[in-house]
Amino acid sequence: MGLRLSFDSLGVVVGEPYEVSFRLTRRRSSVPRARAVLRAAIDDWGVGQDVAESGELVLSELVTNALRVPVPADRQVSVRIARSAESGVLRLEVGDAGAGTPGVRVPRDDETGGRGLLLVEALAERWGVEARAGGVGKIVWAELAAPRSGPAVALPPGPCVQGWGWSAWLVVPGVRGERTAGPGVPGSAPVPVPECP
């Protein structure tokens, strides 16, 4: 279940079984790059769409905040994405070399920014700040519930389905490739599987 990515330019390191870490340069284009790595990782890990969307928003806010911290331009932002298979928790960590501890604030109505951590607080199960190893800077982290997703739709055997990007219609297989007049009705006659368009 390895991550099928090639982000050599980002220096992505894939841990086992559910961990990815990398560093970003201090520029705006780093935010969508972080989202792309997150999306690829959680798609590979089988995490649901709603968690993916919330995770992308949370990670975007954390990376944006880290990029705004006043530090020398050569300092990078570290990102770690991990999912616990046991607890089903997705943990997003973003580290920077800046001082201080970020906190949620309530911006005035006329302010155009300052709502990032309000979003993080609303979407995450919990979040916090801890000192980086070595004592320089901090790591801001957030945790989201991320159970492994099952099938998006449950279908009875037999109907024709086509998904986005599929080149042909598929028939959902049944136990015998046919349906009966009623589920578990003894002696019911088999009904042929319909032809797909």
Order of alpha helices (4+ residues) and beta strands (2+ residues): beta-beta-alpha-alpha-beta-beta-alpha-beta-beta-beta-beta-beta-beta
